[in-house]
């Protein structure tokens, strides 16, 4: 499960996964020193009619997902 969003002028992927091979596993937010050893096939669902952004949380410094309400272009 994750999100694909705009961060400044470029798209960014934030992904939570559970993967493993043999005795090694990785669960949670795969970032930092994660090593990619396989290719995933993914399905992307676009949710329309809402406005959402990843905004920096001043307490943690992380960019957290915020649902801001109906988008202006959403049909009534």
N, C-alpha and C positions, 0 to 999 in steps of 0.2 A: 504494500500500500504506500502511496506517496503522492506527491504533487509536482506538477510541471508549471512553473510560473515565471513571470518576467521580473528580473532583478536589474534595475537600471535599464540598460539597453540590450540585455541578452537573456535568453531563456535559461533557467536553472532547474535542475531535477533534485528533489529531496525524496529519498527512498528509504522505507523501512522494509527489511527483509528477514527471512529465516532461511539460511542455506547451509549445506554441509557436504562434506566428502570424507569418507573414512571416519577418523576420530576427531576431525576438525569441524567446528561449527562457528557460524557468525549469525547473531540474532540482534535485531534492533536497527539503529540508524547507521548504515554502512558509509562511513566517511573517514577522513583522516588517513590512517595507514592501511586501509583495507586493500587487499590484493584481489584482483579479478582473475578467476581461473575458469570461468565458464561464461557462456552467452545466454541471456534470458530472452524468451519470447514474451512480449507483454501485450496486454489489451488496454487501450486508453479510452476512458469514458469522459466525454465533455459534459459538464454540468452548466446549463445555460439559465439565464434569468436571475442570477445572483451576482453580486460583486464581491470578490475576495482578493486579498493581498497578503503577502508575507511582509509584516512590519516588524522592525526591530523592537524588542522588549527591553526597556531601559534597565530592568532589574537583572536580567540574565545575559543581555547582549546578543541573544539568538533572534533570528528572524522567524517569528511564529505566525501561523496561518490565522487570519482574521476574516470572518464572514461579515460583510458590511451591509448586507441587505439586498434588495432588488436592484438589478442593473437598470440603467436608464433606457436601455434598448429592449428590455423585456416586454413582451406582449402583455396586455392587461388580463 
